[in-house]
Amino acid sequence: MDTLNALVALANFVLVPSIAYGSQLALGALGVTLIYGILRFSNFAHGDTMAFGAMATIIVTWWLQSLGISFGPLPTALLALPAGALATALLVLATDRLVYRFYRRKRAQPVILVIVSMGVMFVMNGLVRFIIGVDDQRFADGARFIISARDFKEMTGLREGLAIKSTALLTVVVAIIVVAVLFWFLNRTRTGKSMRAFSDNEDLALLSGIDPERVVRITWIIVACLATVAGVLYGLDKSFKPFTYFQLLLPIFASAIVGGLGNPIGAIAGGFVIAFSEITITYAFKKTALYLFPVWEVEGLIQLLSTEYKFAVSFAILVVVLLFRPTGLFRGKAL
Amino acid sequence: MKKMLLATAAGVLAAHAASAMDVGEVKIGIILGLTGPIESLTPQMASGAELALAETSDSGLLLNGATVTAIRGDSTCIDAAAAVSAAEQQITGDGVHAIVGGDCSGVTGAILQNVALPNGVVMISPSATSPGLSHVNNEDNGLFFRTAPSDARQGVVMTEVLMEQGIDEVAVTYTNNDYGKGLADSFQMAFEAAGGKVTINAAHEDGKADYSAEVGALASAGGERLVVAGYVDQGGSGIIRAALDTGAFDTFHLPDGMISEALTANFGSEIDGSTGQHPGTDSEGASMFHELVGGAFDASSPFTAESYDAAALIVLAMQAAGSADSADFKHKVMDVANAPGEQIFPGELAKALQILADGGEIDYVGASAVELIGPGESAGNYRQIVVAGGEVTTVKYR
């Protein structure tokens, strides 16, 4: 029995990747859930807003790199992040002024806004491709690993390696900071409270003297910041390619819905539930089993589902949650 | 009603036969994915095919002085419906006599089944490599050929490359489409027949957000090397990145879809020691093709030489049969491509047409050393590579 090696293998291939992926999903789902809670529609353009934020950040990063500015062991993209967030905020505010405000004034049905956001999605999609192209872009610099698999093996003498990427740790740390600030803002500040009031009851908030346009503006700015942070962290950890951001929309929505649309805590929990279930259920436990029970002649891979089905896992969870708890795990707004 | 249908059919046939007699102009359709995932390759491929047709037309020797016209169509590479309608338009609208194409395996099969077969038109594909297109029982009515080798052959070559290095246990991941699945399965069959062990043969989807689940399963199954039958600018790179990051695999074996500039640009010396192979030849035909093209377009772009050869085979078979009608010249494609006869290299189409007109025999070698085997597909020549010092270097040709 070799518990240590089994645990390290499990941590390397299940725990660490799930936590990093989960934080990325959680940040994306937070943006979706805020729009749903306050503006009352499912924003399909969120994936492409993330792509736009990441793109703006990448362009500034390249400029900084060409000037020879770096951020020590941390990626230069973190320095460029505020500029990217600013550009994204301007874009979504312009979109709101040009597109969404018209429908809001008409008090359009949420389903109409969903279709409108789909149109916005295609426009942003094209915009990003037009500016930066459809190819993979690399912009990560700084230290790549906190500890690489090879170093870990040499240090501990174990047969299994454990790799922790600096971007994975960065993702988790930034996600925690962003979530903490967001919660403080929503619960403790006057503006945050007015946003929650607006979310609870629009007419009542209006009667108490809350300016709805201001709430909408601030919501969009926060969402732009969240989208940019999520987009950049994802791009740093994996790679930037506009098409993958569009694909990211699906797991992000699954996370937000499982957690309860409109509920920020739910969005975070949902992100981790989706990430862990996608990776754990399709993981082949053969190696772990071999370490734990060396006498056991393992023939198969001990895999619950083959990896082709990992998206089916997210959808199955989604269906089960919608059937038995339509408001999500953390009681968001009912769909 | 039945009689009327018959009469109509007979009338169409008669009209078609009449038009075949009078060959003042031979029309060849070039159906390639001018838009879509391989749009960076297709312009050179189309130019390669058009070069061969222009050469033929200029010689004035084809079928007593017929001119050759090339008509381009867009297969989109992935959208079968669009590809079928492009082919439909070419055959029924423009009245093409034969088709150079399609490019990707999926759309090529769709065009063959839905348009080429019902209309009885010959297709020669320069780049479709799926084993599913090998029609061993004549399901294609003898109409389909390809100047690219089937991936069944690549599976065997891959096995040889790995076995020679003493590697007998590998994990396999493939992109979930006709190409990836076909290649992975043919490799597994060849590798196991040679006494090797495939620990896992798992699919990955292209363009996805996260590949940790796939890499986790591959790592747990284990193996001395990871075979990645995917696309370098799609999921294939994502898999390699995640495998390197987690320390699951250090070296990889990479088939044709993975070998390009982007591979070394993405990973550099991180994948040193990785091996691979892709269709390629060091025959003198390749260098003669480069000279012939001059600087007009990039002659070394993948499948460009195969496109030239596909177009050349069509006109040579027509000449050998003395007819531009597919039903007549489909039997001649294999004859002109293989020995016996005088060897024909790129730029020598006029000579070949003359020999055929005089009743002689030719063995078309062309730009990609064409040798058609079995159900009419290239035997295939491969360039074996190894990544060393962050560069793709040639080991040998096989």
Interface residues (C-beta under 8 A of the other chain):
Chain A: A9 N12 F13 V14 P17 S18 Y21 D135 D136 R138 F145 S148 A149 R150 K153 G161 A163 K165 Y234 K238 S239 K241 F243 T244 Q247 L248 P251 A275 E278 I279 T282 Y283 A284 F285 K286 K287 T288 L301 Q303 S306 T307 E308 K310 F311
Chain B: N176 I200 A202 A203 H204 E205 G207 K208 A209 D210 S212 A213 E214 V215 G216 A217 A219 S220 A221 G222 D233 S237 G238 R241 A242 D245 T246 G247 A248 A262 N266
